[in-house]
Amino acid sequence: MPSRDPNPEWLMTFLAVARLGKYTAAAQVLGVNHSTVSRRIAALEDAMGGHVLTRTAAGWEATLLGQRALAVAERIETDLAGLVTDDDTGLGGLVRIAAPDAFTALHLVPAIAPLQETHPGLAFELISATQRVRQHRSGVDIEIAVGRPHVRKALATPLLEYMLALYAAPEYLERHGAPASIAGLAHHRVAYYIDSALQVDELDAAGARLPEPAPSIRSTSVFAHLAAAQAGAGIGLLPDFLAAADPRLVRVLPDEYEHTLAYWAVTREEALRNPAVAAAFRAIVEHRPA
């Protein structure tokens, strides 16, 4: 039986863990230490009489009991944001969006910036995440996924098709020679994602088409892959929208390798009942790059 009523501070801490998937990340955002986060989650579970989080391969996610707490925590957060909303149109509050970093920089921010200009009371939190969409609510309102997601009771809409291809700096190719075939990449460094941290099947499949490379720079950020290629640290496996127009890079093996992918926007049915989330989702779907 619950021993006491949940404390709003516990709920906000739980919301941060559910949103970020890690106690350490939540602690950093909240400005507290890991043990404080653990203590608050334990207190919330004691008050609610059960576990509110479960560990998965993608990090901590809300349990069925936790989803009840998540809904309450989000309402508290929205109400608090509403205290400082001065938007006469009534469209305000906080919208949380998880998306890969390249999509965030080149598509997401340009899509939502005009919406915020029109509605000054609207706030956004953009969480960098390159991972599969979670089946259960993850503490965010909208998720941008690579590849078509399969999530129940959610709206999934294709946004942007793009291509992964191989790019390198001319200086790197002068020093090491250009590979004559896909098999020849085994003698080169290839900048791409860390295998053990990659949670997206479509991105994993793109890398699996290549041979095991020489020791390389690997990162969870596509911008690190781009920087490695620009610096002559190897051949980058990069999105064409980042690399094709970069004068510092040239395409490698254009007739032998390309991997087509697409970004999808996903939001749950209950999230769309929030006018701010619905407006943000529509702005993302309708945005067309200049």
N, C-alpha and C positions, 0 to 999 in steps of 0.2 A: 504494500500500500504506500502511495506517495507520502513522504514525510513533511513536505512543505510546498508552497506554491512556487512555480518557476520564477526566477529572477530575470528581468529583462536583460541584464548584463550577461547572464548565462546564455540566453537566447541569441544575442548578438554575436557572442563568441562561437556558438554552434553554427550560426549562419555563415560566419567566415570560414570555418572548417569545411562545411558542406560545399561552399562555393569554390574554395581553393584546393580541397582534397588533401591538405596536409596540415598537421598541427603547427609545424615550424613556419609555414607560410602565413597561417592565420595569426600566429604570435607576432610576426614581423609587421603585418598590416595593423594590428591592434596596438602595437607598442608595448607588449608584455612578453614574458618569457614562456617557454614551452610548458613548464610545470603549472603556470597559472591557467593556461588553456586547458590542460588536462584536468585540473581541479574544477574548473567551471563546467566542463562537459560531464564529469562524474557527478557533480551536484545536480545538474539538469536531469541526468538519467535517474538519480535517486528520487528527485521530485516527481518525475513522470512514471517511475516504476518499471523501467526497461531500457534497453539499448536504443539510442537514437542514431548511432553511426555503425556502419559495418565496413570492414576493410576489403577492398577489391584491388585488382591489378592496376586500376586507374587512380587509386587513392581512396580516401574515406568518402563514403556515400551515405545518404540518409536512409535509414530503415523505414518500414511502414509507420512505426511510431514516430520516427524522426521527421517524416513528411508532414505530420500534423504540427509538429513544432516549427518546421520550416515555414509553413503557411502563416503561422502566427508571427514569427520573427520578421517575415517580409512585410506583413501589415504594419508592424511597429516601425520598421525602417521607412516605409512609405509615408506613414503618418508624421514621423519626425521630419522627413524631407518637406512635407507639405506645410510645416510651420514657417518655412522661409520662402515658399512659393509665392511670387507676386504676378503670376501670369493670369491675366483676366480671362483668357480663353479656357482655363481650367485644365489644360494639358501640362502636367508637371509631375514631380516625383523623380524616382531613380529607376533607370533601366540598366540591367546588367547583361553584358554580351561577352561570350567567350568565342575567340576566333584566332586562327593562325596569325602570326605577326605580320607577314607580308600582306595578307588580305586586309588586316586592320589598317596598315599604313596607306595602302594604295586604293582601297575600295571602301572600307567601312567608315573611316573618319570623313572622307569627302561626302559619303551618303548621308551621315547624320548631322554634319555641321550645319547645313541650312535649316534642318528641323529645330535645332537648338537656338538658332538665330531668331526663328519665328516664335519659339516658345521659351522665353528666358528662364522659366521655372523648371525646365527639364534638365536633369542631370544624367550622365552616363558613367558607368564603370566598365572599362574594357579590359578583359582578362586574356592574356596571351596563352593560348592552348592549342596544341596540335595533337588531337586525340579523337577517338571515336565518341560519338554521342552516347551519353549514358541512358539506359532504359528508364531509370528512375530520375526524378527531379534532382537537379544538381546544384540548386542555389543560384542559377542564372536564368534570365528570361528568354534569351535567344542564343543559340549555338550555331556556329559556322563550322561545317564539317567538310573534309575532303572525301569525296565519293558519296554515293547515295546511301543515306542512313536508313535503318529499319527500326523505327521506334513506334510503339503503340500510342494511340491517342495524341498524335502530334501532327502538325502541319509541316511538311518538308517541301521546299521549293528550290529548283536548280537556279544558280545565280550566274556563274561564270565558268566557261570551259577554258582550260589552258593546257600547256604542254611542258613536260619536263624534258630537257635536252642537256647535252654536254657542252660546256663552255670553258675556255682557258684564255689566259693572257698570252699574247704572242711571244713575250719574253720567256715564259715557261716552256712553250713549244720549241723555241730556239735552243734552249739549254738541254731539254730532254727528248726532243723529237716528237712528232705527232704520231699517235697510234694509227696503225694501218687497218686495224679491225677491232671489234669488241674484245676479242681475246687478248689483244695487245694492251688493254687497260690494266692487266695484271701487273705490268711493269711501271705503272704510274700511280701517283697519289690522287685519290678522288675524295673531294669534300662533300659530305652528305650527313644525314642524321646518324645519331648513335643507335646502333642496332638494338641494344637492350632497352632503350628508352622510347623506341618507336612503337606507337600504339595504333597506327592507321594502316590497315591492310593494303590499301592502294599505293601508299608511299613505300611500304615494305616491298611490294611486288616490283616497283620501279627499280629499287636497288638490287633486288634478287636477280634481275636480268643481266647484271654485270658481274664479271669475275671478282674474286677477292683481290682488292688493290694492295699496293704497298702501304706501309704505315702512313696514315693521313690525318688531317684535321677533321674531327667529327664534332657536331654540335646539335643541340635541340633547337637552334635558331637558324632559319634560312638565310638571315642576313649575315651570319658567320660564314655560311657556305659561299655566299656571294663575295664577301671580303677576302676569303681565302683564295678564290679564283683570281680576283683583281690583283692580289698581292703576289701572284705567281707561285702560290703554295701548292698548286695542284690543279686538277681538272674538276670543275664544279658541276654537280648534277642539279640544275637550276630551272626554275620556272621561266618560260620564255618572256613573260611580261616584266620580269626583272632584268634579264640578261640580254635579250635580243637586240635592244637598242643601245646597249652600253658600248661606247667606243673603245673601252679598255679590254674587251673580250671578243673572241672569235668562236664560231661554232666548230665543234669537233665531231667527226663522224656523222654528218648530217643525213647521209643516205642510209645509215645503219641503225641509228638509235633515236627514238622519240617515244614518249609515254604520255598519252592523253588522260587528263583528269578533269574533275569539275568540283567547284565549291557549291555546297548546298546550305540553305538557311533552314533552321529547325526551331520551332517554338511549340510549347504545349498548349492544349486547348484552354486550360485554365489561365495561362498567362495572357492569352489574347483577349480575355475579358477586361484587362487593364488597357484603357485607351492609349496610354503612353507607349506600352509595348506594341500594341497594334500599329500605331503610327510609325514607330521605329522599324518594325518588320516591313511595313509597306515601303518605307523610304529605302531600305536596303535592297529589296527586291526590284524596285523600279529604277534604282540608280544605274546610269550608264556612264562609264568612264569617258572623260573628255578626249 
